[in-house]
Amino acid sequence: MRAEIEQASDAAKQSIGLLRRHLDWDTVDKRLAELNAASEDPDLWNDAEAAQKVMRERQQLDEAVSAIRKLERDLEDGATLIELGEMEGDESSIREGEAAILAVEKESASRQVETLLSGEADGFDTYLEVHAGAGGTESQDWANMLQRMYARWAERRKYKVDIVEWSDGEEAGIKGATLLIKGHNAYGWLKTESGVHRLVRISPYDSSARRHTSFASVWVYPVIDDRIEIEIKESDCRIDTYRSSGAGGQHVNTTDSAVRITHNPTGIVVACQQERSQHKNRATAWNMLRARLYEAELKKREEKANAEAAAKTDIGWGHQIRSYVLQPYQLVKDLRTGTQSTDPDEVLDGDLDPFMEASLAQRVFGGEEAVEDID
């Protein structure tokens, strides 16, 4: 077996071993049996909330066990194919076996990262805000590219994306937008994306075809349910109504249905124009404010305020977490982990998992160091 494939096989075995330990493999069958028995109890649904919790744990545990067993089978099958191919001089079997082992290495590494998503709010849906920095049309176009990038990433994961708030740019792009992304571990995956993102390119809006640098900020915070109590005094808030802006809907720009709430003690501002009803938009905005305050509390507990610090600083030089260079060369570089891609088009089309995985691993295991930015 070639050295590269041996290394991939060893890495896959190590990842699978970590996955087994994370599940407490020696007791997993017993726990599944308990959950299966509980799910068949006719009295279970007398308490709908408890029943949903049992069914959710059962499904997640069953899926995790099945995935690990499949990885082990695929790894063994790949090694067998290579062994038989070498014995019979069959290059196609060898290549097929090598491809299987490389696929297992990639999949097991990805699932290992999933085990990092064990924070209090990681499994929740999430809000994602994008705001253009200074620079007019350039930064507003960049903000629009960013919101599309995250929407495409969500679509790749089969997550649902709703637009909660949208503010068009003056000539192109957007001044800001808030997306609601629904899916298992949506917040857990996206939580390290908060910060300033920098774009370098030849501007399509510059007749002299000069290179421009643009900035936009991203803020991610979890959707929380009614079981989590966040106390907000209405007297601490200012509520404004205004006409919706942006594309779509005969109701847009006809009534003051959009709602903006400012929380005076913290300076947090949320806005919603998703619904035609001001009442519904107000309810959503209150939920968004609760979520923002909850996220701030989570940051305090984790003793990490990266997203909060980014939001309080200028959206510009010295604060970016990632740079995207389209000209004169092509490179995307994360300035926290050093993770890079030489295919910015693919990244901007939603290929963000390598960056998220590296950031999650760094948050859990540490190892943060200064990374030099790119020109």
Steps between C-alpha positions, in 0.01 A plus 500: 500500500636842404623728778232766433221240524652348815500845660139557394401160643676572830336845520158347432551235770599771747193710418270198527655413836431853626141478376451172686639645821281809466192274482622284790489201266497235774161624625342626178304180422350499848396864470343441159302207641373724782393769253332248271304360795401851609382589149265199501343597832140611426514748790803681356297758309311607809791743535564628147817690591658197671393277210663726245820501703505118511430467128762760411769330713405161355525624143830680553657205681377251240634716216838541674538125562399415143745755361793362702425144398479603135836679524658188648351279225610736223852521641525121522355457149749751359795319657368166369464638147860623505626167633314301235604742227867468596475120506336486156680798344167682454571875495133598478422314825798665668384847391144424614627387841720807537211730410284326762763550772547868413123548510482337846782725623314811385162388637637385836690828546181696425300293750772549758450875467126445557588371848636848579145634470403424856447855629181603674355665188686318221202293390274806457390681185683827450471859386778633278537873441715655227585873499693697241799701617606846386552530127159540344419282201815287530435385856126469441563267206742302719237471774258359242765248387549392862131446571478292181805298609336405830166427332679266255687333789168441676343357183791254468411373847130484419428776753208737452575871453249782564563873453404684818627847412645653183628847416594568138816687409488839338615381154566128540529236768364541853563719801405208722295184529395251766455134407326237712674166437314193621666161540666267750818661641452813285627730777777260597642500149464872436593646839867553410410700188428818699746774415623721216554354153732673249478486120772602252408514129495703181183702545222441246380851592830676422538608136878514554504133609691572820539258786270569799487371857156466659379397844179354641416359841317181597323437829361157596272433799272206589124477482375414848173343607257591775665264747795737530401802708653834409362794695465823302345816639288671237594832658862427400405479134410741221261364237485660154281409204584575138415396148653180370764528229640253255359280230181302500139524605224743416491603867858631501536878536127554563468483881723541803508124565873460567617517862832602654578454872796667671608362838639809670716334774701299247453697180377186322272574203280244324256544214243290318301561183433138409122506547229729367363531852665750735382285790685193366812701421496643854478148649789381283710803591446432873614140442807625315584735788467215751729293282760776478503547878525124550791480257677778689459303822640187333804697393559613857480143626744382234727797581515573129366822357630480144166573333414773749837667457470487121159664511623781724800586285520663160422277206842542344874442525637312797177327597444249220481125567529393136626649175371415152734602214363470146766706314787501413512145637235282660513406867273487805681500835367477855704726725427298817589148385703554183258283302519586128326431170625586152145476360314811624215440255425168668526658848264781400262233372477354851805273542569617856528173695885490512508851651224424750656167601838662566343783703291258707801282573702805601224619733485161674867398498670841493816570305406847376793694360553811288454438128636747248240659276528497121538801271 
